């Protein structure tokens, strides 16, 4: 798993993302773990793509700014204590994009 500084900046068109994580009632979820996975060129001779990952945390206002990532398909996963884990693939094609994620209540165990 790479930290924001460990992933090479994209060589092609990139997207700056702002993610906002909310609970089902619209209140921000702070200190949530956010994982952004995307395909990046490995830089090897064969130039095949590898899956890179950024590990981030939301602020108290539920937001996090993602360093530039290559345009195309990205996977966003959110893990927050007391909420159901979220994961979804997105197609990002704009230079800047904002995505709001609403977490669901965890399943009720009897």
C-alpha positions as CSV (number, residue, x, y, z in Angstrom):
1,X,0.0,0.0,0.0
2,X,1.4,3.3,-1.0
3,X,1.2,6.6,0.8
4,X,0.4,9.7,-1.3
5,X,4.1,10.5,-1.8
6,X,4.9,6.9,-2.9
7,X,2.8,6.9,-6.1
8,X,4.3,8.5,-9.1
9,X,2.3,11.4,-10.6
10,X,0.3,10.4,-13.7
11,X,2.0,10.9,-17.0
12,X,-1.3,11.4,-19.0
13,X,-4.5,13.4,-18.2
14,X,-5.1,13.5,-14.5
15,X,-8.1,14.2,-12.2
16,X,-8.1,16.0,-8.8
17,X,-10.8,14.5,-6.6
18,X,-12.5,15.9,-3.5
19,X,-14.4,13.2,-1.6
20,X,-17.0,14.0,1.0
21,X,-18.2,11.2,3.3
22,X,-21.6,11.6,5.0
23,X,-23.7,9.4,7.3
24,X,-27.3,8.5,6.2
25,X,-28.5,11.7,7.9
26,X,-26.2,14.0,6.0
27,X,-23.7,14.6,8.8
28,X,-20.0,14.5,8.0
29,X,-18.0,11.4,9.0
30,X,-14.6,12.4,10.2
31,X,-11.5,10.1,10.6
32,X,-12.9,7.6,8.0
33,X,-10.3,5.5,6.1
34,X,-10.5,6.2,2.4
35,X,-8.7,3.9,-0.1
36,X,-8.4,5.0,-3.7
37,X,-7.2,2.4,-6.2
38,X,-6.4,3.1,-9.8
39,X,-4.4,1.7,-12.6
40,X,-0.9,3.2,-13.1
41,X,1.9,2.4,-15.5
42,X,4.6,0.4,-13.7
43,X,7.5,2.1,-15.6
44,X,8.9,-1.3,-16.5
45,X,10.1,-2.2,-20.0
46,X,6.8,-3.9,-20.8
47,X,4.8,-0.8,-19.7
48,X,1.9,-2.8,-18.3
49,X,-0.4,-1.3,-15.8
50,X,-0.4,-2.1,-12.1
51,X,-3.0,-1.4,-9.5
52,X,-1.8,1.5,-7.3
53,X,-3.4,2.6,-4.0
54,X,-3.7,5.8,-1.9
55,X,-4.6,5.5,1.8
56,X,-6.2,8.7,3.1
57,X,-8.3,9.9,6.1
58,X,-11.2,12.3,6.1
59,X,-11.1,15.6,8.0
60,X,-13.6,16.5,10.7
61,X,-15.8,18.0,7.9
62,X,-15.9,14.5,6.3
63,X,-13.8,15.6,3.3
64,X,-10.5,14.5,1.8
65,X,-8.6,15.9,-1.2
66,X,-7.0,13.2,-3.3
67,X,-3.7,13.9,-5.1
68,X,-4.0,13.8,-8.9
69,X,-4.8,10.3,-10.3
70,X,-5.0,9.1,-13.9
71,X,-8.4,9.5,-15.6
72,X,-10.4,6.4,-16.1
73,X,-11.7,3.7,-13.7
74,X,-10.9,4.2,-10.0
75,X,-12.1,2.2,-7.0
76,X,-13.1,4.2,-3.9
77,X,-13.5,2.3,-0.6
78,X,-14.5,3.8,2.8
79,X,-14.2,2.2,6.2
80,X,-15.6,4.0,9.2
81,X,-16.2,2.7,12.7
82,X,-20.0,2.1,13.2
83,X,-20.9,2.2,9.5
84,X,-21.1,-0.4,6.7
85,X,-18.0,-0.6,4.5
86,X,-18.5,1.2,1.2
87,X,-16.9,0.3,-2.2
88,X,-17.6,1.4,-5.7
89,X,-15.9,1.8,-9.1
90,X,-16.1,5.2,-10.7
91,X,-15.3,6.6,-14.1
92,X,-13.5,9.9,-13.7
93,X,-13.0,11.9,-16.9
94,X,-12.9,15.6,-15.7
95,X,-10.0,17.6,-14.6
96,X,-11.6,18.2,-11.2
97,X,-14.4,16.2,-9.7
98,X,-16.2,16.1,-6.4
99,X,-17.8,12.8,-5.2
100,X,-20.2,12.6,-2.2
101,X,-20.5,9.2,-0.5
102,X,-23.3,8.3,1.9
103,X,-22.5,5.5,4.2
104,X,-25.2,3.0,5.3
105,X,-26.0,1.6,8.7
106,X,-24.4,-1.7,9.5
107,X,-26.4,-4.9,9.3
108,X,-28.4,-5.6,12.5
109,X,-27.2,-8.8,14.2
110,X,-29.6,-10.7,16.4
